[in-house]
Each structure stands twice: as C-alpha cells, then as structure tokens.
Amino acid sequence: MNAAWHRRHPMPPKATTEQRIAWHLQHAKQCGCREIPPTLAALMRKKKKKKG
Ligand SMILES: [Zn+2]
C-alpha cells in the first residue's frame, strides 16, 4: 500500500461522484490497495459513453 500517496490524497468527507471517480483513477495508478467499487465503475462507464 502506498501510504505516502494516501496521506497526500485523502478522500474528501463529502466527495462528489466526480471527485470519487478522479480519486479512484489516481489511486488505481498510484496504489491499488483496494478495488474501485462496482457502483463507481458503472458510473465511470456511463460517463465515458456520454463523452464518446
Ligand atoms: Zn491505496
């Protein structure tokens, strides 16, 4: 676990969906101690569809 990254990137207590997605994307790159929640992954896919 990348503890230094976690110290520098605390999840905001009232994080919006956008913030949670951004946090997890960075987290997956920098650490990956836990997986992206399926509900959030589904939201990510939805957003991608919208854009493309
Ligand atoms: Zn982590």
mmCIF file of the protein (N, C-alpha, C, O) and its ligand, coordinates in Angstrom:
data_MODEL
# 
_entry.id   MODEL 
# 
loop_
_entity.id 
_entity.type 
_entity.pdbx_number_of_molecules 
1 polymer     1 
2 non-polymer 1 
# 
_entity_poly.entity_id                      1 
_entity_poly.type                           'polypeptide(L)' 
_entity_poly.nstd_linkage                   no 
_entity_poly.nstd_monomer                   no 
_entity_poly.pdbx_seq_one_letter_code       MNAAWHRRHPMPPKATTEQRIAWHLQHAKQCGCREIPPTLAALMRKKKKKKG 
_entity_poly.pdbx_seq_one_letter_code_can   MNAAWHRRHPMPPKATTEQRIAWHLQHAKQCGCREIPPTLAALMRKKKKKKG 
_entity_poly.pdbx_strand_id                 A 
# 
loop_
_entity_poly_seq.entity_id 
_entity_poly_seq.num 
_entity_poly_seq.mon_id 
_entity_poly_seq.hetero 
1 1  MET n 
1 2  ASN n 
1 3  ALA n 
1 4  ALA n 
1 5  TRP n 
1 6  HIS n 
1 7  ARG n 
1 8  ARG n 
1 9  HIS n 
1 10 PRO n 
1 11 MET n 
1 12 PRO n 
1 13 PRO n 
1 14 LYS n 
1 15 ALA n 
1 16 THR n 
1 17 THR n 
1 18 GLU n 
1 19 GLN n 
1 20 ARG n 
1 21 ILE n 
1 22 ALA n 
1 23 TRP n 
1 24 HIS n 
1 25 LEU n 
1 26 GLN n 
1 27 HIS n 
1 28 ALA n 
1 29 LYS n 
1 30 GLN n 
1 31 CYS n 
1 32 GLY n 
1 33 CYS n 
1 34 ARG n 
1 35 GLU n 
1 36 ILE n 
1 37 PRO n 
1 38 PRO n 
1 39 THR n 
1 40 LEU n 
1 41 ALA n 
1 42 ALA n 
1 43 LEU n 
1 44 MET n 
1 45 ARG n 
1 46 LYS n 
1 47 LYS n 
1 48 LYS n 
1 49 LYS n 
1 50 LYS n 
1 51 LYS n 
1 52 GLY n 
# 
loop_
_struct_asym.id 
_struct_asym.entity_id 
A 1 
B 2 
# 
loop_
_chem_comp.id 
_chem_comp.type 
_chem_comp.mon_nstd_flag 
ALA 'L-peptide linking' y 
ARG 'L-peptide linking' y 
ASN 'L-peptide linking' y 
CYS 'L-peptide linking' y 
GLN 'L-peptide linking' y 
GLU 'L-peptide linking' y 
GLY 'peptide linking'   y 
HIS 'L-peptide linking' y 
ILE 'L-peptide linking' y 
LEU 'L-peptide linking' y 
LYS 'L-peptide linking' y 
MET 'L-peptide linking' y 
PRO 'L-peptide linking' y 
THR 'L-peptide linking' y 
TRP 'L-peptide linking' y 
ZN  non-polymer         . 
# 
_pdbx_entity_nonpoly.entity_id   2 
_pdbx_entity_nonpoly.name        ? 
_pdbx_entity_nonpoly.comp_id     ZN 
# 
_pdbx_nonpoly_scheme.asym_id         B 
_pdbx_nonpoly_scheme.entity_id       2 
_pdbx_nonpoly_scheme.mon_id          ZN 
_pdbx_nonpoly_scheme.ndb_seq_num     1 
_pdbx_nonpoly_scheme.pdb_seq_num     101 
_pdbx_nonpoly_scheme.auth_seq_num    101 
_pdbx_nonpoly_scheme.pdb_mon_id      ZN 
_pdbx_nonpoly_scheme.auth_mon_id     ZN 
_pdbx_nonpoly_scheme.pdb_strand_id   A 
_pdbx_nonpoly_scheme.pdb_ins_code    . 
# 
loop_
_atom_site.group_PDB 
_atom_site.id 
_atom_site.type_symbol 
_atom_site.label_atom_id 
_atom_site.label_alt_id 
_atom_site.label_comp_id 
_atom_site.label_asym_id 
_atom_site.label_entity_id 
_atom_site.label_seq_id 
_atom_site.pdbx_PDB_ins_code 
_atom_site.Cartn_x 
_atom_site.Cartn_y 
_atom_site.Cartn_z 
_atom_site.occupancy 
_atom_site.B_iso_or_equiv 
_atom_site.pdbx_formal_charge 
_atom_site.auth_seq_id 
_atom_site.auth_comp_id 
_atom_site.auth_asym_id 
_atom_site.auth_atom_id 
_atom_site.pdbx_PDB_model_num 
ATOM   1   N  N  . MET A 1 1  ? 0.839   -1.202 0.000   1.00 0.00 ? 1   MET A N  1 
ATOM   2   C  CA . MET A 1 1  ? 0.000   0.000  0.000   1.00 0.00 ? 1   MET A CA 1 
ATOM   3   C  C  . MET A 1 1  ? 0.871   1.249  0.000   1.00 0.00 ? 1   MET A C  1 
ATOM   4   O  O  . MET A 1 1  ? 1.858   1.348  0.729   1.00 0.00 ? 1   MET A O  1 
ATOM   5   N  N  . ASN A 1 2  ? 0.475   2.198  -0.841  1.00 0.00 ? 2   ASN A N  1 
ATOM   6   C  CA . ASN A 1 2  ? 1.226   3.440  -0.978  1.00 0.00 ? 2   ASN A CA 1 
ATOM   7   C  C  . ASN A 1 2  ? 0.737   4.442  0.073   1.00 0.00 ? 2   ASN A C  1 
ATOM   8   O  O  . ASN A 1 2  ? -0.075  5.320  -0.218  1.00 0.00 ? 2   ASN A O  1 
ATOM   9   N  N  . ALA A 1 3  ? 1.243   4.293  1.293   1.00 0.00 ? 3   ALA A N  1 
ATOM   10  C  CA . ALA A 1 3  ? 0.758   5.110  2.414   1.00 0.00 ? 3   ALA A CA 1 
ATOM   11  C  C  . ALA A 1 3  ? 1.041   6.588  2.187   1.00 0.00 ? 3   ALA A C  1 
ATOM   12  O  O  . ALA A 1 3  ? 0.237   7.441  2.561   1.00 0.00 ? 3   ALA A O  1 
ATOM   13  N  N  . ALA A 1 4  ? 2.183   6.894  1.574   1.00 0.00 ? 4   ALA A N  1 
ATOM   14  C  CA . ALA A 1 4  ? 2.536   8.294  1.329   1.00 0.00 ? 4   ALA A CA 1 
ATOM   15  C  C  . ALA A 1 4  ? 1.495   8.936  0.407   1.00 0.00 ? 4   ALA A C  1 
ATOM   16  O  O  . ALA A 1 4  ? 1.080   10.075 0.622   1.00 0.00 ? 4   ALA A O  1 
ATOM   17  N  N  . TRP A 1 5  ? 1.084   8.194  -0.615  1.00 0.00 ? 5   TRP A N  1 
ATOM   18  C  CA . TRP A 1 5  ? 0.075   8.728  -1.537  1.00 0.00 ? 5   TRP A CA 1 
ATOM   19  C  C  . TRP A 1 5  ? -1.236  8.982  -0.792  1.00 0.00 ? 5   TRP A C  1 
ATOM   20  O  O  . TRP A 1 5  ? -1.884  10.011 -0.984  1.00 0.00 ? 5   TRP A O  1 
ATOM   21  N  N  . HIS A 1 6  ? -1.611  8.035  0.054   1.00 0.00 ? 6   HIS A N  1 
ATOM   22  C  CA . HIS A 1 6  ? -2.863  8.181  0.801   1.00 0.00 ? 6   HIS A CA 1 
ATOM   23  C  C  . HIS A 1 6  ? -2.827  9.403  1.715   1.00 0.00 ? 6   HIS A C  1 
ATOM   24  O  O  . HIS A 1 6  ? -3.823  10.113 1.852   1.00 0.00 ? 6   HIS A O  1 
ATOM   25  N  N  . ARG A 1 7  ? -1.687  9.641  2.332   1.00 0.00 ? 7   ARG A N  1 
ATOM   26  C  CA . ARG A 1 7  ? -1.572  10.809 3.207   1.00 0.00 ? 7   ARG A CA 1 
ATOM   27  C  C  . ARG A 1 7  ? -1.761  12.088 2.405   1.00 0.00 ? 7   ARG A C  1 
ATOM   28  O  O  . ARG A 1 7  ? -2.357  13.052 2.885   1.00 0.00 ? 7   ARG A O  1 
ATOM   29  N  N  . ARG A 1 8  ? -1.249  12.087 1.180   1.00 0.00 ? 8   ARG A N  1 
ATOM   30  C  CA . ARG A 1 8  ? -1.329  13.301 0.356   1.00 0.00 ? 8   ARG A CA 1 
ATOM   31  C  C  . ARG A 1 8  ? -2.657  13.424 -0.369  1.00 0.00 ? 8   ARG A C  1 
ATOM   32  O  O  . ARG A 1 8  ? -2.998  14.501 -0.859  1.00 0.00 ? 8   ARG A O  1 
ATOM   33  N  N  . HIS A 1 9  ? -3.404  12.345 -0.442  1.00 0.00 ? 9   HIS A N  1 
ATOM   34  C  CA . HIS A 1 9  ? -4.670  12.365 -1.170  1.00 0.00 ? 9   HIS A CA 1 
ATOM   35  C  C  . HIS A 1 9  ? -5.814  11.778 -0.354  1.00 0.00 ? 9   HIS A C  1 
ATOM   36  O  O  . HIS A 1 9  ? -6.350  10.722 -0.691  1.00 0.00 ? 9   HIS A O  1 
ATOM   37  N  N  . PRO A 1 10 ? -6.185  12.472 0.727   1.00 0.00 ? 10  PRO A N  1 
ATOM   38  C  CA . PRO A 1 10 ? -7.322  11.969 1.498   1.00 0.00 ? 10  PRO A CA 1 
ATOM   39  C  C  . PRO A 1 10 ? -8.616  12.146 0.711   1.00 0.00 ? 10  PRO A C  1 
ATOM   40  O  O  . PRO A 1 10 ? -8.793  13.140 0.006   1.00 0.00 ? 10  PRO A O  1 
ATOM   41  N  N  . MET A 1 11 ? -9.504  11.191 0.837   1.00 0.00 ? 11  MET A N  1 
ATOM   42  C  CA . MET A 1 11 ? -10.812 11.311 0.187   1.00 0.00 ? 11  MET A CA 1 
ATOM   43  C  C  . MET A 1 11 ? -11.630 12.346 0.949   1.00 0.00 ? 11  MET A C  1 
ATOM   44  O  O  . MET A 1 11 ? -11.818 12.212 2.158   1.00 0.00 ? 11  MET A O  1 
ATOM   45  N  N  . PRO A 1 12 ? -12.126 13.390 0.252   1.00 0.00 ? 12  PRO A N  1 
ATOM   46  C  CA . PRO A 1 12 ? -12.936 14.391 0.955   1.00 0.00 ? 12  PRO A CA 1 
ATOM   47  C  C  . PRO A 1 12 ? -14.157 13.727 1.580   1.00 0.00 ? 12  PRO A C  1 
ATOM   48  O  O  . PRO A 1 12 ? -14.779 12.854 0.975   1.00 0.00 ? 12  PRO A O  1 
ATOM   49  N  N  . PRO A 1 13 ? -14.498 14.157 2.818   1.00 0.00 ? 13  PRO A N  1 
ATOM   50  C  CA . PRO A 1 13 ? -15.626 13.527 3.522   1.00 0.00 ? 13  PRO A CA 1 
ATOM   51  C  C  . PRO A 1 13 ? -16.924 13.596 2.731   1.00 0.00 ? 13  PRO A C  1 
ATOM   52  O  O  . PRO A 1 13 ? -17.728 12.664 2.754   1.00 0.00 ? 13  PRO A O  1 
ATOM   53  N  N  . LYS A 1 14 ? -17.121 14.717 2.027   1.00 0.00 ? 14  LYS A N  1 
ATOM   54  C  CA . LYS A 1 14 ? -18.346 14.861 1.235   1.00 0.00 ? 14  LYS A CA 1 
ATOM   55  C  C  . LYS A 1 14 ? -18.002 14.888 -0.249  1.00 0.00 ? 14  LYS A C  1 
ATOM   56  O  O  . LYS A 1 14 ? -18.444 15.776 -0.978  1.00 0.00 ? 14  LYS A O  1 
ATOM   57  N  N  . ALA A 1 15 ? -17.220 13.920 -0.689  1.00 0.00 ? 15  ALA A N  1 
ATOM   58  C  CA . ALA A 1 15 ? -16.771 13.891 -2.080  1.00 0.00 ? 15  ALA A CA 1 
ATOM   59  C  C  . ALA A 1 15 ? -17.951 13.719 -3.029  1.00 0.00 ? 15  ALA A C  1 
ATOM   60  O  O  . ALA A 1 15 ? -18.866 12.936 -2.773  1.00 0.00 ? 15  ALA A O  1 
ATOM   61  N  N  . THR A 1 16 ? -17.910 14.465 -4.126  1.00 0.00 ? 16  THR A N  1 
ATOM   62  C  CA . THR A 1 16 ? -18.919 14.289 -5.168  1.00 0.00 ? 16  THR A CA 1 
ATOM   63  C  C  . THR A 1 16 ? -18.551 13.058 -5.991  1.00 0.00 ? 16  THR A C  1 
ATOM   64  O  O  . THR A 1 16 ? -17.450 12.524 -5.864  1.00 0.00 ? 16  THR A O  1 
ATOM   65  N  N  . THR A 1 17 ? -19.476 12.616 -6.828  1.00 0.00 ? 17  THR A N  1 
ATOM   66  C  CA . THR A 1 17 ? -19.193 11.469 -7.692  1.00 0.00 ? 17  THR A CA 1 
ATOM   67  C  C  . THR A 1 17 ? -17.970 11.749 -8.551  1.00 0.00 ? 17  THR A C  1 
ATOM   68  O  O  . THR A 1 17 ? -17.109 10.885 -8.716  1.00 0.00 ? 17  THR A O  1 
ATOM   69  N  N  . GLU A 1 18 ? -17.892 12.965 -9.102  1.00 0.00 ? 18  GLU A N  1 
ATOM   70  C  CA . GLU A 1 18 ? -16.742 13.350 -9.927  1.00 0.00 ? 18  GLU A CA 1 
ATOM   71  C  C  . GLU A 1 18 ? -15.443 13.211 -9.136  1.00 0.00 ? 18  GLU A C  1 
ATOM   72  O  O  . GLU A 1 18 ? -14.452 12.684 -9.642  1.00 0.00 ? 18  GLU A O  1 
ATOM   73  N  N  . GLN A 1 19 ? -15.456 13.683 -7.905  1.00 0.00 ? 19  GLN A N  1 
ATOM   74  C  CA . GLN A 1 19 ? -14.255 13.621 -7.072  1.00 0.00 ? 19  GLN A CA 1 
ATOM   75  C  C  . GLN A 1 19 ? -13.880 12.180 -6.758  1.00 0.00 ? 19  GLN A C  1 
ATOM   76  O  O  . GLN A 1 19 ? -12.702 11.822 -6.752  1.00 0.00 ? 19  GLN A O  1 
ATOM   77  N  N  . ARG A 1 20 ? -14.882 11.364 -6.500  1.00 0.00 ? 20  ARG A N  1 
ATOM   78  C  CA . ARG A 1 20 ? -14.609 9.958  -6.178  1.00 0.00 ? 20  ARG A CA 1 
ATOM   79  C  C  . ARG A 1 20 ? -14.027 9.238  -7.392  1.00 0.00 ? 20  ARG A C  1 
ATOM   80  O  O  . ARG A 1 20 ? -13.109 8.429  -7.260  1.00 0.00 ? 20  ARG A O  1 
ATOM   81  N  N  . ILE A 1 21 ? -14.567 9.538  -8.578  1.00 0.00 ? 21  ILE A N  1 
ATOM   82  C  CA . ILE A 1 21 ? -14.035 8.918  -9.797  1.00 0.00 ? 21  ILE A CA 1 
ATOM   83  C  C  . ILE A 1 21 ? -12.585 9.337  -9.998  1.00 0.00 ? 21  ILE A C  1 
ATOM   84  O  O  . ILE A 1 21 ? -11.716 8.502  -10.249 1.00 0.00 ? 21  ILE A O  1 
ATOM   85  N  N  . ALA A 1 22 ? -12.331 10.644 -9.883  1.00 0.00 ? 22  ALA A N  1 
ATOM   86  C  CA . ALA A 1 22 ? -10.966 11.144 -10.065 1.00 0.00 ? 22  ALA A CA 1 
ATOM   87  C  C  . ALA A 1 22 ? -10.025 10.519 -9.041  1.00 0.00 ? 22  ALA A C  1 
ATOM   88  O  O  . ALA A 1 22 ? -8.906  10.126 -9.371  1.00 0.00 ? 22  ALA A O  1 
ATOM   89  N  N  . TRP A 1 23 ? -10.487 10.430 -7.801  1.00 0.00 ? 23  TRP A N  1 
ATOM   90  C  CA . TRP A 1 23 ? -9.654  9.853  -6.736  1.00 0.00 ? 23  TRP A CA 1 
ATOM   91  C  C  . TRP A 1 23 ? -9.311  8.402  -7.058  1.00 0.00 ? 23  TRP A C  1 
ATOM   92  O  O  . TRP A 1 23 ? -8.156  7.991  -6.946  1.00 0.00 ? 23  TRP A O  1 
ATOM   93  N  N  . HIS A 1 24 ? -10.301 7.645  -7.450  1.00 0.00 ? 24  HIS A N  1 
ATOM   94  C  CA . HIS A 1 24 ? -10.067 6.221  -7.698  1.00 0.00 ? 24  HIS A CA 1 
ATOM   95  C  C  . HIS A 1 24 ? -9.198  5.985  -8.934  1.00 0.00 ? 24  HIS A C  1 
ATOM   96  O  O  . HIS A 1 24 ? -8.412  5.038  -8.969  1.00 0.00 ? 24  HIS A O  1 
ATOM   97  N  N  . LEU A 1 25 ? -9.335  6.838  -9.939  1.00 0.00 ? 25  LEU A N  1 
ATOM   98  C  CA . LEU A 1 25 ? -8.483  6.695  -11.118 1.00 0.00 ? 25  LEU A CA 1 
ATOM   99  C  C  . LEU A 1 25 ? -7.022  6.900  -10.733 1.00 0.00 ? 25  LEU A C  1 
ATOM   100 O  O  . LEU A 1 25 ? -6.152  6.127  -11.134 1.00 0.00 ? 25  LEU A O  1 
ATOM   101 N  N  . GLN A 1 26 ? -6.759  7.952  -9.949  1.00 0.00 ? 26  GLN A N  1 
ATOM   102 C  CA . GLN A 1 26 ? -5.391  8.198  -9.487  1.00 0.00 ? 26  GLN A CA 1 
ATOM   103 C  C  . GLN A 1 26 ? -4.940  7.071  -8.572  1.00 0.00 ? 26  GLN A C  1 
ATOM   104 O  O  . GLN A 1 26 ? -3.809  6.593  -8.661  1.00 0.00 ? 26  GLN A O  1 
ATOM   105 N  N  . HIS A 1 27 ? -5.835  6.658  -7.696  1.00 0.00 ? 27  HIS A N  1 
ATOM   106 C  CA . HIS A 1 27 ? -5.489  5.623  -6.738  1.00 0.00 ? 27  HIS A CA 1 
ATOM   107 C  C  . HIS A 1 27 ? -5.096  4.325  -7.443  1.00 0.00 ? 27  HIS A C  1 
ATOM   108 O  O  . HIS A 1 27 ? -4.134  3.660  -7.058  1.00 0.00 ? 27  HIS A O  1 
ATOM   109 N  N  . ALA A 1 28 ? -5.863  3.977  -8.487  1.00 0.00 ? 28  ALA A N  1 
ATOM   110 C  CA . ALA A 1 28 ? -5.569  2.731  -9.209  1.00 0.00 ? 28  ALA A CA 1 
ATOM   111 C  C  . ALA A 1 28 ? -4.165  2.784  -9.807  1.00 0.00 ? 28  ALA A C  1 
ATOM   112 O  O  . ALA A 1 28 ? -3.468  1.771  -9.874  1.00 0.00 ? 28  ALA A O  1 
ATOM   113 N  N  . LYS A 1 29 ? -3.752  3.995  -10.248 1.00 0.00 ? 29  LYS A N  1 
ATOM   114 C  CA . LYS A 1 29 ? -2.426  4.151  -10.844 1.00 0.00 ? 29  LYS A CA 1 
ATOM   115 C  C  . LYS A 1 29 ? -1.334  4.123  -9.779  1.00 0.00 ? 29  LYS A C  1 
ATOM   116 O  O  . LYS A 1 29 ? -0.293  3.489  -9.948  1.00 0.00 ? 29  LYS A O  1 
ATOM   117 N  N  . GLN A 1 30 ? -1.600  4.829  -8.671  1.00 0.00 ? 30  GLN A N  1 
ATOM   118 C  CA . GLN A 1 30 ? -0.555  5.056  -7.673  1.00 0.00 ? 30  GLN A CA 1 
ATOM   119 C  C  . GLN A 1 30 ? -0.489  3.983  -6.610  1.00 0.00 ? 30  GLN A C  1 
ATOM   120 O  O  . GLN A 1 30 ? 0.565   3.778  -6.006  1.00 0.00 ? 30  GLN A O  1 
ATOM   121 N  N  . CYS A 1 31 ? -1.574  3.305  -6.370  1.00 0.00 ? 31  CYS A N  1 
ATOM   122 C  CA . CYS A 1 31 ? -1.577  2.374  -5.244  1.00 0.00 ? 31  CYS A CA 1 
ATOM   123 C  C  . CYS A 1 31 ? -2.335  1.091  -5.603  1.00 0.00 ? 31  CYS A C  1 
ATOM   124 O  O  . CYS A 1 31 ? -1.712  0.099  -5.982  1.00 0.00 ? 31  CYS A O  1 
ATOM   125 N  N  . GLY A 1 32 ? -3.641  1.097  -5.492  1.00 0.00 ? 32  GLY A N  1 
ATOM   126 C  CA . GLY A 1 32 ? -4.401  -0.104 -5.823  1.00 0.00 ? 32  GLY A CA 1 
ATOM   127 C  C  . GLY A 1 32 ? -4.580  -1.047 -4.651  1.00 0.00 ? 32  GLY A C  1 
ATOM   128 O  O  . GLY A 1 32 ? -4.745  -2.252 -4.839  1.00 0.00 ? 32  GLY A O  1 
ATOM   129 N  N  . CYS A 1 33 ? -4.548  -0.493 -3.415  1.00 0.00 ? 33  CYS A N  1 
ATOM   130 C  CA . CYS A 1 33 ? -4.729  -1.337 -2.239  1.00 0.00 ? 33  CYS A CA 1 
ATOM   131 C  C  . CYS A 1 33 ? -6.177  -1.813 -2.149  1.00 0.00 ? 33  CYS A C  1 
ATOM   132 O  O  . CYS A 1 33 ? -6.465  -2.816 -1.496  1.00 0.00 ? 33  CYS A O  1 
ATOM   133 N  N  . ARG A 1 34 ? -7.082  -1.097 -2.803  1.00 0.00 ? 34  ARG A N  1 
ATOM   134 C  CA . ARG A 1 34 ? -8.448  -1.590 -2.870  1.00 0.00 ? 34  ARG A CA 1 
ATOM   135 C  C  . ARG A 1 34 ? -9.030  -1.299 -4.236  1.00 0.00 ? 34  ARG A C  1 
ATOM   136 O  O  . ARG A 1 34 ? -8.632  -0.356 -4.920  1.00 0.00 ? 34  ARG A O  1 
ATOM   137 N  N  . GLU A 1 35 ? -9.985  -2.134 -4.616  1.00 0.00 ? 35  GLU A N  1 
ATOM   138 C  CA . GLU A 1 35 ? -10.537 -2.018 -5.958  1.00 0.00 ? 35  GLU A CA 1 
ATOM   139 C  C  . GLU A 1 35 ? -11.570 -0.902 -6.035  1.00 0.00 ? 35  GLU A C  1 
ATOM   140 O  O  . GLU A 1 35 ? -12.124 -0.467 -5.026  1.00 0.00 ? 35  GLU A O  1 
ATOM   141 N  N  . ILE A 1 36 ? -11.813 -0.453 -7.264  1.00 0.00 ? 36  ILE A N  1 
ATOM   142 C  CA . ILE A 1 36 ? -12.845 0.551  -7.490  1.00 0.00 ? 36  ILE A CA 1 
ATOM   143 C  C  . ILE A 1 36 ? -14.202 -0.107 -7.230  1.00 0.00 ? 36  ILE A C  1 
ATOM   144 O  O  . ILE A 1 36 ? -14.485 -1.172 -7.777  1.00 0.00 ? 36  ILE A O  1 
ATOM   145 N  N  . PRO A 1 37 ? -15.046 0.521  -6.395  1.00 0.00 ? 37  PRO A N  1 
ATOM   146 C  CA . PRO A 1 37 ? -16.347 -0.086 -6.103  1.00 0.00 ? 37  PRO A CA 1 
ATOM   147 C  C  . PRO A 1 37 ? -17.154 -0.272 -7.391  1.00 0.00 ? 37  PRO A C  1 
ATOM   148 O  O  . PRO A 1 37 ? -17.132 0.600  -8.259  1.00 0.00 ? 37  PRO A O  1 
ATOM   149 N  N  . PRO A 1 38 ? -17.859 -1.389 -7.524  1.00 0.00 ? 38  PRO A N  1 
ATOM   150 C  CA . PRO A 1 38 ? -18.609 -1.672 -8.754  1.00 0.00 ? 38  PRO A CA 1 
ATOM   151 C  C  . PRO A 1 38 ? -19.591 -0.557 -9.106  1.00 0.00 ? 38  PRO A C  1 
ATOM   152 O  O  . PRO A 1 38 ? -19.795 -0.259 -10.283 1.00 0.00 ? 38  PRO A O  1 
ATOM   153 N  N  . THR A 1 39 ? -20.191 0.051  -8.109  1.00 0.00 ? 39  THR A N  1 
ATOM   154 C  CA . THR A 1 39 ? -21.144 1.137  -8.387  1.00 0.00 ? 39  THR A CA 1 
ATOM   155 C  C  . THR A 1 39 ? -20.439 2.315  -9.056  1.00 0.00 ? 39  THR A C  1 
ATOM   156 O  O  . THR A 1 39 ? -20.975 2.946  -9.967  1.00 0.00 ? 39  THR A O  1 
ATOM   157 N  N  . LEU A 1 40 ? -19.224 2.595  -8.581  1.00 0.00 ? 40  LEU A N  1 
ATOM   158 C  CA . LEU A 1 40 ? -18.466 3.704  -9.145  1.00 0.00 ? 40  LEU A CA 1 
ATOM   159 C  C  . LEU A 1 40 ? -17.962 3.345  -10.545 1.00 0.00 ? 40  LEU A C  1 
ATOM   160 O  O  . LEU A 1 40 ? -17.973 4.183  -11.447 1.00 0.00 ? 40  LEU A O  1 
ATOM   161 N  N  . ALA A 1 41 ? -17.528 2.117  -10.718 1.00 0.00 ? 41  ALA A N  1 
ATOM   162 C  CA . ALA A 1 41 ? -17.066 1.664  -12.032 1.00 0.00 ? 41  ALA A CA 1 
ATOM   163 C  C  . ALA A 1 41 ? -18.186 1.785  -13.061 1.00 0.00 ? 41  ALA A C  1 
ATOM   164 O  O  . ALA A 1 41 ? -17.946 2.155  -14.211 1.00 0.00 ? 41  ALA A O  1 
ATOM   165 N  N  . ALA A 1 42 ? -19.404 1.471  -12.642 1.00 0.00 ? 42  ALA A N  1 
ATOM   166 C  CA . ALA A 1 42 ? -20.555 1.580  -13.544 1.00 0.00 ? 42  ALA A CA 1 
ATOM   167 C  C  . ALA A 1 42 ? -20.781 3.040  -13.933 1.00 0.00 ? 42  ALA A C  1 
ATOM   168 O  O  . ALA A 1 42 ? -21.078 3.346  -15.088 1.00 0.00 ? 42  ALA A O  1 
ATOM   169 N  N  . LEU A 1 43 ? -20.638 3.931  -12.961 1.00 0.00 ? 43  LEU A N  1 
ATOM   170 C  CA . LEU A 1 43 ? -20.801 5.364  -13.248 1.00 0.00 ? 43  LEU A CA 1 
ATOM   171 C  C  . LEU A 1 43 ? -19.722 5.846  -14.221 1.00 0.00 ? 43  LEU A C  1 
ATOM   172 O  O  . LEU A 1 43 ? -19.989 6.667  -15.099 1.00 0.00 ? 43  LEU A O  1 
ATOM   173 N  N  . MET A 1 44 ? -18.507 5.329  -14.056 1.00 0.00 ? 44  MET A N  1 
ATOM   174 C  CA . MET A 1 44 ? -17.413 5.702  -14.964 1.00 0.00 ? 44  MET A CA 1 
ATOM   175 C  C  . MET A 1 44 ? -17.751 5.303  -16.393 1.00 0.00 ? 44  MET A C  1 
ATOM   176 O  O  . MET A 1 44 ? -17.550 6.070  -17.334 1.00 0.00 ? 44  MET A O  1 
ATOM   177 N  N  . ARG A 1 45 ? -18.269 4.083  -16.535 1.00 0.00 ? 45  ARG A N  1 
ATOM   178 C  CA . ARG A 1 45 ? -18.606 3.609  -17.876 1.00 0.00 ? 45  ARG A CA 1 
ATOM   179 C  C  . ARG A 1 45 ? -19.687 4.480  -18.489 1.00 0.00 ? 45  ARG A C  1 
ATOM   180 O  O  . ARG A 1 45 ? -19.638 4.792  -19.679 1.00 0.00 ? 45  ARG A O  1 
ATOM   181 N  N  . LYS A 1 46 ? -20.661 4.872  -17.684 1.00 0.00 ? 46  LYS A N  1 
ATOM   182 C  CA . LYS A 1 46 ? -21.737 5.734  -18.171 1.00 0.00 ? 46  LYS A CA 1 
ATOM   183 C  C  . LYS A 1 46 ? -21.175 7.049  -18.693 1.00 0.00 ? 46  LYS A C  1 
ATOM   184 O  O  . LYS A 1 46 ? -21.550 7.522  -19.766 1.00 0.00 ? 46  LYS A O  1 
ATOM   185 N  N  . LYS A 1 47 ? -20.258 7.635  -17.906 1.00 0.00 ? 47  LYS A N  1 
ATOM   186 C  CA . LYS A 1 47 ? -19.688 8.919  -18.301 1.00 0.00 ? 47  LYS A CA 1 
ATOM   187 C  C  . LYS A 1 47 ? -18.914 8.808  -19.600 1.00 0.00 ? 47  LYS A C  1 
ATOM   188 O  O  . LYS A 1 47 ? -18.998 9.680  -20.465 1.00 0.00 ? 47  LYS A O  1 
ATOM   189 N  N  . LYS A 1 48 ? -18.165 7.730  -19.727 1.00 0.00 ? 48  LYS A N  1 
ATOM   190 C  CA . LYS A 1 48 ? -17.386 7.527  -20.945 1.00 0.00 ? 48  LYS A CA 1 
ATOM   191 C  C  . LYS A 1 48 ? -18.295 7.474  -22.163 1.00 0.00 ? 48  LYS A C  1 
ATOM   192 O  O  . LYS A 1 48 ? -18.004 8.077  -23.197 1.00 0.00 ? 48  LYS A O  1 
ATOM   193 N  N  . LYS A 1 49 ? -19.383 6.757  -22.031 1.00 0.00 ? 49  LYS A N  1 
ATOM   194 C  CA . LYS A 1 49 ? -20.334 6.614  -23.128 1.00 0.00 ? 49  LYS A CA 1 
ATOM   195 C  C  . LYS A 1 49 ? -20.837 7.980  -23.578 1.00 0.00 ? 49  LYS A C  1 
ATOM   196 O  O  . LYS A 1 49 ? -20.909 8.285  -24.769 1.00 0.00 ? 49  LYS A O  1 
ATOM   197 N  N  . LYS A 1 50 ? -21.182 8.792  -22.575 1.00 0.00 ? 50  LYS A N  1 
ATOM   198 C  CA . LYS A 1 50 ? -21.729 10.122 -22.833 1.00 0.00 ? 50  LYS A CA 1 
ATOM   199 C  C  . LYS A 1 50 ? -20.756 10.961 -23.681 1.00 0.00 ? 50  LYS A C  1 
ATOM   200 O  O  . LYS A 1 50 ? -21.148 11.657 -24.618 1.00 0.00 ? 50  LYS A O  1 
ATOM   201 N  N  . LYS A 1 51 ? -19.504 10.862 -23.316 1.00 0.00 ? 51  LYS A N  1 
ATOM   202 C  CA . LYS A 1 51 ? -18.484 11.692 -23.952 1.00 0.00 ? 51  LYS A CA 1 
ATOM   203 C  C  . LYS A 1 51 ? -18.242 11.244 -25.409 1.00 0.00 ? 51  LYS A C  1 
ATOM   204 O  O  . LYS A 1 51 ? -18.185 12.065 -26.325 1.00 0.00 ? 51  LYS A O  1 
ATOM   205 N  N  . GLY A 1 52 ? -18.104 9.943  -25.589 1.00 0.00 ? 52  GLY A N  1 
ATOM   206 C  CA . GLY A 1 52 ? -17.706 9.420  -26.887 1.00 0.00 ? 52  GLY A CA 1 
ATOM   207 C  C  . GLY A 1 52 ? -18.851 9.511  -27.893 1.00 0.00 ? 52  GLY A C  1 
ATOM   208 O  O  . GLY A 1 52 ? -18.692 9.113  -29.047 1.00 0.00 ? 52  GLY A O  1 
HETATM 209 ZN ZN . ZN  B 2 .  ? -4.438  2.609  -1.669  1.00 0.00 2 101 ZN  A ZN 1 
# 
